[in-house]
Amino acid sequence: MKIVLDFDDTIFNTFLLMQEFRKIFNSLGFTNDEFWGAYRQCKKDINDFDPDIFSDIIEKIRPYDRNQAKDGMQSLTESSSDFIFSDFFCFLSFAKKEELILLSYGLSDFQKNKIEKSGIVPYFSEIIVTARDKADDIEEIHKKHKENIILIEDKAESIDNVKRRVPEVTTMKIIRPQGGHIKKKSELTNYIIQDLFKLEDIINKLRE
């Protein structure tokens, strides 16, 4: 069996990190609305968050001390281990390293840095940071390993794309209270879960 986990909003509290980023820009004179407006624009422009591109966007509102902002965001990224959901470590008590694959969408070094500094790398047999549809990667994983695959993911679109391409994959849509994709429902997912605490029985049954 291979258990493929998403990173942001699945095992990493992305919302909390962005709240800390917001406080940095608040201290530099930006309002909450200005910060979140620039955040949404960044996501719209590149379908991702990148601190450098975000900094360019918010600078169009007014000049600010970019070095101070950069240092603050870098310091928080270095502390990414503080933003791992605690239930991930409970999950590790019944999930084996050889089963675990991390599959995360990301276009920039920021995503790779978050993952590296989060401290979770040693718990996975494979780390994949992808810039394409996750269904492409899942299809490759399925062909390579020829085992049962579980995907734990918060984004409904990604789950449904995977189920259409590789219907044999068992999918679990995780709904974190402040997750970025909480309102979008998956049409095809096998399970809807609130956290990683109570998966042991389900995973053990799927191992059989």
N, C-alpha and C positions, 0 to 999 in steps of 0.2 A: 504493500500500500504506500501511496505517496499522499501527503497532506500538504496542499499548497495554500499558503496564507498571504493575503494582501498585507500591506504595511500601514498606510495612513488610514486612521479611523477604524482599523481592525485590531492592530496590536499597539499602535502609536497614537497618542492623544494629540492629533494635529490641531484641533480647535484650541486646546490649552496653549500650545506653542504659539499660535497666531495671536492669542490674547496677550501673551507676553511681548510679542513683537509690537502689538498695538500700543502697549504702555510705553515702549521706547519712543514711538512717534508722538504719543500724547505729550511726553516730556519735551519734545522738540516743537510743540505748538500746534500739532495737527489734531483735529477733532476726531471722534470715533467715526462719524460719517465720512470724513475725508479718507481716513485709513481704509475703511471697508470698501469705499468706492474705488480706491486705487487697487485694492486686492481683487475685487471683482473684474476690474479692467485687465489686470495682469492675467487672470485665469482665462478671460475671454480672448486675449491676444495670442497667448501661447498654449492654452489648454493645460496650464501648469502654474506653479508659483516658483518664481526665481527672484531672490533678493535684489540682484542687480537691476533686473528689468522693472521690478516693483519700485525701486528707488528712483529710476528714471521717470516713471509715471507720476509718482507723488511729488517729485520736484517741479512738475509743471504747475502745481498749485501755488507753491512758493519755495524760494530757496531755503535750505536748511543745512545743518552740519552733517554731511554725508558720512564723514569718518566716524563720528560718534554713533550714528545709526548702524553703520557697518560693523563696528566693534561690538555693539550691543547684540546684534543679530548673530554674529559669529560666536560670541560667548554662549548664547543660549543654544546654538546648534551643537557646540562642544559638550553641552550638558543634556544631550538628547536622551540619555538613559533615564532622566527624571520624568520623561513623558510616556514611558511604556506603561500600558494598562497592567495593573497588578494581576489580573486573572490570567495573563499570558504565562506567568510563572507557575500558577496552578496547573495550567494546561500542559506544561512541560513534565509534570509528574506522571502523566500517562501517555504522552506522545514521545516517540523515539526520534533521536536526531537523524537516523538514517531514513526516516519517513518524511522529514520536514523540508520543504522548499519554500523560500520566500520569493514571491513574485510581485514586484512593485512597479507601478508606472512612474516614469520620471524622465525629464528631458535634459536636466542640468546636473552639475556636480553637487548642487545643494541636496538633492535627493540621496545621492551616494554618501555624502557626508553625514546626513541625518542617520542613515542606516548604520554606517560604520561607528559613529559615536554613540549609538543607542545601546551598544553592548550585546545585541542579540545575535550577531553573526556566528559565534561559536555554537549556537544551538541548532543551526541549520546545516543540512548536507549540501545545499546549493542556494546561492543568492542570484536572482535574476532581476536586473533593473531594465525595464523595457520601454521603448518609445512607440510600440505598435499595439494593436488590439491584443488583449490578453488571450483571446481565443487562439491566436497564432501560436503563442508560447505553450498553452495548455495542450494543443494538438501535438506539438513536438514532444512534450513531456510524456504524453500518452503513448506515442509511437516508440519513444526511446525506452521506457521502463516496462511497458506492457503489464501494468498492474492496475488495481483499483485506485482511482484518484478522487480525493475530496478537495473541493475548493471552498475556502472560507474568505468571503469578500463582502464589502459593504455596498458596492456600486451595482445597482440593478441591471444596467445596460451591459456591463461586463459579464455578469452571470448569465443573462439571457443569450448573449452572443456565444458564450461557451457551450450552453446547453443545445443550441442549434447546430453548432459545429461538431461537438463531441458529446452526444446525449448520454453516453455511459458514465460521464463524470457526475459524482454526487456533489451538489452545491448547497452551501449554507449562506444565507444572507444575514449578516450581523447588523443589528440596528443599535448603534451607540446613541445615547440621548442627544449628543451634540454633533453627531456625524454630518458630514456635508451632503450625504445622499439619503438621509433618513426618510424623506417624503416620497421618494420614487420607489414604487413597488415592482418587484420582479414577477413576471408572469410564469416563469418556468422553474424557479428554485425548488429544491427538494425540502429544505428546512429554512425556517426563520428563527434566529436565535438572538438573545439580548446580550449575551456575553459568552465567555469561553469556559465558565465554571462547570457546567453540567453536561459536557460533551462526552465524558468517558464511556458511558453506557452505549451511546450511539456509535462511537468510533469502534468500540470493541465488537459490536454487532456487525459493523461493516468489514471488520478484519476477518470475520468468519468465512 
